[in-house]
Amino acid sequence: MLQIAIFNDSLYMSKHQIIDYSLFLVINPLKRTVRVGIIDYVRHYNFREVIEQRFKETMSKEAPTVINPEQYKRRFRAAMDKYFISLVPDANCDLPTLVASIANKNEEITVERKL
């Protein structure tokens, strides 16, 4: 469901020329709930951003941070797949234990998922 929501919301943002959005995630292990929302500046990609992108592409050796909505959508989806979708536990996971083990060990963990 999270992946579908991210896909649909990023498609909507892209079609409406919106960039600079981020995912906000709140996990409540006691209630076994997860709240997700798209937040941040959520600004329109307009002439100013086009100029900024082109300037940075020609004057800097680094990739520009301001990119067109289609590129932003693809980058956002890839980041969500890498950092969130692959870590979402399945229904059989003991979420409080999982969260406690992360908090106690301060380590990165991964949860395998079947495709």
C-alpha positions as CSV (number, residue, x, y, z in Angstrom):
1,M,0.0,0.0,0.0
2,L,2.8,2.4,0.8
3,Q,4.5,1.8,-2.5
4,I,1.2,2.4,-4.4
5,A,0.6,5.6,-2.4
6,I,4.1,6.8,-3.2
7,F,3.7,6.0,-6.9
8,N,0.4,7.7,-7.2
9,D,1.3,10.8,-5.1
10,S,4.6,11.3,-7.0
11,L,2.8,10.9,-10.3
12,Y,0.3,13.6,-9.3
13,M,3.1,15.9,-8.2
14,S,5.0,15.4,-11.5
15,K,1.9,16.0,-13.6
16,H,1.3,19.3,-11.7
17,Q,5.0,20.4,-12.1
18,I,5.7,20.1,-8.4
19,I,9.1,19.4,-6.9
20,D,10.9,19.6,-3.5
21,Y,8.8,17.1,-1.5
22,S,9.8,14.6,1.1
23,L,8.3,11.7,2.9
24,F,7.4,12.1,6.6
25,L,7.1,8.8,8.5
26,V,5.9,8.3,12.1
27,I,5.9,4.8,13.6
28,N,4.1,4.0,16.8
29,P,5.1,0.5,17.9
30,L,2.7,0.4,20.8
31,K,-0.3,1.0,18.6
32,R,1.3,-0.8,15.7
33,T,0.5,2.1,13.4
34,V,2.4,4.0,10.7
35,R,1.6,7.4,9.5
36,V,3.0,8.7,6.3
37,G,2.7,12.0,4.5
38,I,4.4,14.0,1.8
39,I,5.8,17.3,3.2
40,D,8.4,20.0,2.6
41,Y,8.5,23.0,0.4
42,V,6.4,21.5,-2.4
43,R,7.1,24.2,-4.9
44,H,6.3,24.5,-8.6
45,Y,8.9,23.9,-11.2
46,N,8.9,27.2,-13.0
47,F,11.2,29.4,-15.1
48,R,13.4,30.2,-12.0
49,E,14.0,26.5,-11.4
50,V,14.8,25.9,-15.1
51,I,17.4,28.6,-15.0
52,E,18.9,27.3,-11.7
53,Q,19.1,23.8,-13.1
54,R,20.7,24.8,-16.3
55,F,23.2,27.1,-14.5
56,K,24.2,24.4,-12.1
57,E,24.5,21.8,-14.9
58,T,26.9,24.1,-16.8
59,M,28.9,25.7,-14.0
60,S,29.2,22.9,-11.5
61,K,30.8,19.5,-11.6
62,E,28.1,18.1,-9.3
63,A,24.6,17.1,-10.3
64,P,22.0,19.8,-9.8
65,T,19.7,19.5,-6.9
66,V,16.9,21.3,-8.7
67,I,15.7,19.0,-11.5
68,N,12.5,18.8,-13.6
69,P,9.4,17.1,-12.1
70,E,9.8,13.9,-14.1
71,Q,13.4,13.5,-12.9
72,Y,12.4,14.4,-9.4
73,K,9.6,11.8,-9.4
74,R,12.0,9.1,-10.6
75,R,14.6,10.1,-8.0
76,F,12.0,10.3,-5.2
77,R,10.6,6.8,-6.1
78,A,14.1,5.3,-6.2
79,A,15.0,6.7,-2.8
80,M,11.7,5.5,-1.3
81,D,12.3,2.0,-2.7
82,K,15.8,2.0,-1.3
83,Y,15.2,3.5,2.1
84,F,11.6,2.7,3.0
85,I,9.9,0.1,0.9
86,S,12.6,-2.5,1.3
87,L,12.5,-2.0,5.1
88,V,8.7,-2.3,5.7
89,P,8.1,-5.4,7.8
90,D,5.4,-7.9,6.8
91,A,2.3,-8.7,8.8
92,N,4.1,-11.5,10.7
93,C,6.8,-9.3,12.0
94,D,6.8,-8.4,15.7
95,L,7.1,-4.6,15.3
96,P,7.8,-3.7,18.9
97,T,10.7,-6.1,19.1
98,L,12.0,-5.0,15.7
99,V,11.9,-1.3,16.7
100,A,13.5,-2.1,20.2
101,S,16.3,-4.0,18.6
102,I,17.1,-1.1,16.3
103,A,17.0,1.4,19.1
104,N,19.1,-0.7,21.4
105,K,21.8,-1.7,18.9
106,N,21.8,1.5,16.9
107,E,22.4,-0.5,13.8
108,E,20.9,-0.6,10.4
109,I,18.7,-3.6,9.8
110,T,17.1,-5.0,6.7
111,V,13.9,-7.0,6.3
112,E,13.8,-9.3,3.3
113,R,10.7,-9.4,1.2
114,K,9.5,-11.7,-1.5
115,L,8.7,-10.3,-4.8
